[in-house]
Amino acid sequence: MQIKEAINLAKSQGILEIEAHWLLLTVLGRNWRHRAWLLSNTDAVLNIQQVGQFEAYLSALANHLPLAYLLGESQFYDLTLKTDFRALVPRNATESLLELFLAIRKQLDSPNPCKIWDVGTGSGAIALAIKTLIPQDQIVASDISAQALSLARENAQMLGLTIEFIEGSWFTPLPPDEDFDLIVSNPPYIAEADEHLKHLSHEPTLALVGGKDGLDCIRQITHQAPAYLKPGGWLIL
């Protein structure tokens, strides 16, 4: 099977072309920096083992296994993060949330480092990106899931970043006298009966479903967050 035939096979099964490129580079033992090579060598032929691995990957994607779980990593704001079943795969919407955070953080006129809480950190994507971009700020990251926190800690260690990780549901891990300049969160917001959940069966339900109408977590966060914010502080959802 030629590379171009493999790409067409993936596309015929509803797989995005960019995902097919990721899979092919993986079975070829190459990384994303070799994508230009892949695109200029579409007549190259895969061997039997590579074809078998590629077809196995396609089957897994057809069963809604996220590509990031399949490859064991994902890209988030120029960071490469370890990604597996312990936490939700970071989405493009999460990058948009980070960009909003950065714009607001830039507006704060403070001579001192800011104190920031990433509530419901999951894989640690937001907290780790903030620490990378603004290393002087103090970052606390929490999650109710011990599994998610273990993944976030592994990512922090891999990136050489120091963040305080604490376990607990929303604001329960810290007393209200722990005041923050900014609190950021990307909480669950899918309604429990939403039909799209059937396509997300491999990711943790705890990180997806926000009650009957999807807004339970958002209500709780907006109700409790003011007690943990300094005057003029921001809650960013």
MARKE-429875 format. One record per residue (C-alpha): x, y, z; residue number from 1. Coordinates in nm, 3 decimals. Example, Ala and Ser with C-alpha at 12.3 -4.5 7.8 and 13.67 -1.06 7.14 Angstrom:
! MARKE-429875
[node [1.230,-0.450,0.780],1],
[node [1.367,-0.106,0.714],2],
This chain:
! MARKE-429875
[node [0.000,0.000,0.000],1],
[node [0.134,0.342,-0.096],2],
[node [0.117,0.638,0.140],3],
[node [-0.135,0.814,-0.085],4],
[node [-0.353,0.501,-0.087],5],
[node [-0.340,0.486,0.291],6],
[node [-0.447,0.851,0.315],7],
[node [-0.737,0.789,0.078],8],
[node [-0.840,0.481,0.276],9],
[node [-0.850,0.685,0.596],10],
[node [-1.050,0.964,0.432],11],
[node [-1.301,0.712,0.295],12],
[node [-1.366,0.606,0.656],13],
[node [-1.432,0.962,0.770],14],
[node [-1.086,1.017,0.917],15],
[node [-0.946,1.368,0.877],16],
[node [-0.647,1.390,0.645],17],
[node [-0.434,1.554,0.914],18],
[node [-0.513,1.259,1.145],19],
[node [-0.411,1.017,0.870],20],
[node [-0.080,1.203,0.848],21],
[node [-0.025,1.162,1.222],22],
[node [-0.097,0.789,1.203],23],
[node [0.129,0.733,0.904],24],
[node [0.417,0.922,1.061],25],
[node [0.373,0.710,1.373],26],
[node [0.379,0.376,1.189],27],
[node [0.680,0.499,0.992],28],
[node [0.864,0.584,1.312],29],
[node [0.875,0.954,1.232],30],
[node [0.746,1.264,1.413],31],
[node [0.542,1.565,1.305],32],
[node [0.851,1.750,1.183],33],
[node [0.865,1.494,0.901],34],
[node [0.522,1.583,0.764],35],
[node [0.678,1.765,0.467],36],
[node [0.868,1.445,0.386],37],
[node [0.543,1.249,0.403],38],
[node [0.363,1.486,0.165],39],
[node [0.647,1.475,-0.087],40],
[node [0.678,1.095,-0.079],41],
[node [0.320,0.979,-0.123],42],
[node [0.434,0.709,-0.368],43],
[node [0.642,0.540,-0.097],44],
[node [0.519,0.192,-0.007],45],
[node [0.434,0.071,0.342],46],
[node [0.549,-0.276,0.440],47],
[node [0.311,-0.544,0.566],48],
[node [0.368,-0.463,0.933],49],
[node [0.313,-0.092,0.877],50],
[node [-0.009,-0.155,0.682],51],
[node [-0.136,-0.378,0.963],52],
[node [-0.060,-0.117,1.228],53],
[node [-0.218,0.159,1.021],54],
[node [-0.537,-0.042,0.968],55],
[node [-0.551,-0.119,1.341],56],
[node [-0.528,0.253,1.412],57],
[node [-0.811,0.325,1.167],58],
[node [-1.028,0.064,1.340],59],
[node [-0.963,0.223,1.679],60],
[node [-1.055,0.569,1.548],61],
[node [-1.372,0.427,1.392],62],
[node [-1.465,0.314,1.745],63],
[node [-1.426,0.676,1.865],64],
[node [-1.093,0.629,2.043],65],
[node [-0.938,0.979,2.045],66],
[node [-0.630,1.015,1.829],67],
[node [-0.442,1.159,2.127],68],
[node [-0.511,0.843,2.330],69],
[node [-0.398,0.633,2.038],70],
[node [-0.069,0.820,2.004],71],
[node [-0.025,0.884,2.377],72],
[node [0.030,1.257,2.335],73],
[node [-0.131,1.577,2.215],74],
[node [-0.022,1.929,2.126],75],
[node [-0.147,2.220,2.333],76],
[node [-0.024,2.575,2.285],77],
[node [0.321,2.462,2.165],78],
[node [0.345,2.207,2.447],79],
[node [0.358,1.832,2.390],80],
[node [0.153,1.669,2.666],81],
[node [0.122,1.307,2.765],82],
[node [-0.242,1.217,2.701],83],
[node [-0.436,0.909,2.807],84],
[node [-0.765,0.785,2.951],85],
[node [-0.703,0.954,3.287],86],
[node [-0.809,1.297,3.160],87],
[node [-0.996,1.470,2.880],88],
[node [-0.804,1.540,2.560],89],
[node [-0.730,1.917,2.544],90],
[node [-0.950,2.085,2.281],91],
[node [-0.906,2.390,2.061],92],
[node [-1.167,2.559,2.279],93],
[node [-0.929,2.521,2.572],94],
[node [-0.664,2.710,2.376],95],
[node [-0.920,2.988,2.322],96],
[node [-0.980,2.997,2.698],97],
[node [-0.605,3.027,2.756],98],
[node [-0.582,3.315,2.507],99],
[node [-0.862,3.496,2.692],100],
[node [-0.679,3.437,3.018],101],
[node [-0.354,3.578,2.876],102],
[node [-0.529,3.890,2.749],103],
[node [-0.682,3.956,3.093],104],
[node [-0.359,3.870,3.274],105],
[node [-0.178,4.131,3.062],106],
[node [-0.425,4.398,3.176],107],
[node [-0.352,4.343,3.546],108],
[node [-0.130,4.621,3.674],109],
[node [0.056,4.443,3.950],110],
[node [0.426,4.470,4.037],111],
[node [0.413,4.128,4.202],112],
[node [0.360,3.783,4.052],113],
[node [-0.003,3.682,4.028],114],
[node [-0.157,3.395,4.219],115],
[node [-0.363,3.175,3.987],116],
[node [-0.588,2.873,4.043],117],
[node [-0.669,2.630,3.760],118],
[node [-0.982,2.459,3.890],119],
[node [-1.045,2.117,3.733],120],
[node [-0.704,2.096,3.570],121],
[node [-0.739,1.755,3.402],122],
[node [-0.416,1.684,3.214],123],
[node [-0.276,2.012,3.346],124],
[node [-0.281,2.176,3.002],125],
[node [-0.392,2.525,3.110],126],
[node [-0.179,2.542,3.425],127],
[node [0.131,2.416,3.246],128],
[node [0.087,2.655,2.955],129],
[node [0.047,2.950,3.195],130],
[node [0.358,2.849,3.391],131],
[node [0.554,2.818,3.066],132],
[node [0.444,3.160,2.942],133],
[node [0.449,3.344,3.277],134],
[node [0.701,3.154,3.492],135],
[node [0.698,3.410,3.776],136],
[node [0.329,3.352,3.856],137],
[node [0.229,3.112,4.133],138],
[node [0.002,2.838,3.998],139],
[node [-0.227,2.607,4.193],140],
[node [-0.403,2.332,3.997],141],
[node [-0.676,2.111,4.139],142],
[node [-0.899,1.826,4.028],143],
[node [-1.144,1.588,4.189],144],
[node [-0.987,1.300,3.997],145],
[node [-0.673,1.147,4.147],146],
[node [-0.606,0.985,3.809],147],
[node [-0.619,1.318,3.627],148],
[node [-0.384,1.473,3.884],149],
[node [-0.137,1.189,3.841],150],
[node [-0.130,1.262,3.466],151],
[node [-0.095,1.637,3.528],152],
[node [0.198,1.575,3.764],153],
[node [0.366,1.355,3.504],154],
[node [0.327,1.630,3.246],155],
[node [0.470,1.890,3.485],156],
[node [0.768,1.666,3.560],157],
[node [0.823,1.599,3.189],158],
[node [0.823,1.974,3.119],159],
[node [1.031,2.064,3.423],160],
[node [0.763,2.295,3.566],161],
[node [0.677,2.353,3.932],162],
[node [0.305,2.373,4.011],163],
[node [0.115,2.299,4.331],164],
[node [-0.133,2.018,4.263],165],
[node [-0.417,1.951,4.507],166],
[node [-0.701,1.699,4.499],167],
[node [-1.063,1.790,4.563],168],
[node [-1.394,1.897,4.415],169],
[node [-1.394,2.255,4.285],170],
[node [-1.318,2.487,4.579],171],
[node [-1.319,2.236,4.865],172],
[node [-0.938,2.182,4.879],173],
[node [-0.859,2.536,4.999],174],
[node [-1.009,2.772,5.259],175],
[node [-1.165,3.102,5.139],176],
[node [-0.877,3.304,5.288],177],
[node [-0.659,3.168,5.005],178],
[node [-0.733,3.458,4.772],179],
[node [-0.630,3.458,4.405],180],
[node [-0.580,3.718,4.136],181],
[node [-0.730,3.493,3.871],182],
[node [-0.924,3.168,3.869],183],
[node [-0.952,2.982,3.542],184],
[node [-1.160,2.674,3.468],185],
[node [-1.289,2.473,3.175],186],
[node [-1.555,2.270,3.357],187],
[node [-1.791,1.999,3.226],188],
[node [-2.075,2.157,3.030],189],
[node [-2.247,1.875,2.837],190],
[node [-2.602,1.780,2.933],191],
[node [-2.631,1.424,3.059],192],
[node [-2.869,1.321,2.776],193],
[node [-2.674,1.491,2.495],194],
[node [-2.652,1.261,2.192],195],
[node [-2.290,1.358,2.125],196],
[node [-2.174,1.173,2.437],197],
[node [-2.189,0.845,2.242],198],
[node [-1.890,0.967,2.043],199],
[node [-1.694,1.045,2.361],200],
[node [-1.725,0.706,2.527],201],
[node [-1.349,0.663,2.584],202],
[node [-1.302,0.991,2.773],203],
[node [-1.389,1.035,3.144],204],
[node [-1.757,1.117,3.188],205],
[node [-1.669,1.314,3.502],206],
[node [-1.488,1.568,3.284],207],
[node [-1.769,1.597,3.030],208],
[node [-2.113,1.591,3.191],209],
[node [-2.241,1.886,3.391],210],
[node [-2.574,1.752,3.513],211],
[node [-2.916,1.744,3.352],212],
[node [-2.873,2.069,3.155],213],
[node [-2.493,2.073,3.153],214],
[node [-2.466,2.381,3.377],215],
[node [-2.439,2.233,3.727],216],
[node [-2.061,2.277,3.756],217],
[node [-2.070,2.626,3.609],218],
[node [-2.337,2.729,3.861],219],
[node [-2.132,2.595,4.150],220],
[node [-1.811,2.762,4.031],221],
[node [-1.969,3.104,3.974],222],
[node [-2.138,3.083,4.315],223],
[node [-1.825,2.990,4.511],224],
[node [-1.543,3.163,4.320],225],
[node [-1.595,3.520,4.456],226],
[node [-1.494,3.407,4.805],227],
[node [-1.154,3.304,4.667],228],
[node [-1.081,3.611,4.455],229],
[node [-0.898,3.928,4.556],230],
[node [-1.086,4.255,4.498],231],
[node [-1.076,4.316,4.124],232],
[node [-0.989,3.952,4.060],233],
[node [-1.114,3.755,3.762],234],
[node [-1.298,3.427,3.711],235],
[node [-1.242,3.302,3.357],236],
[node [-1.454,3.017,3.223],237],
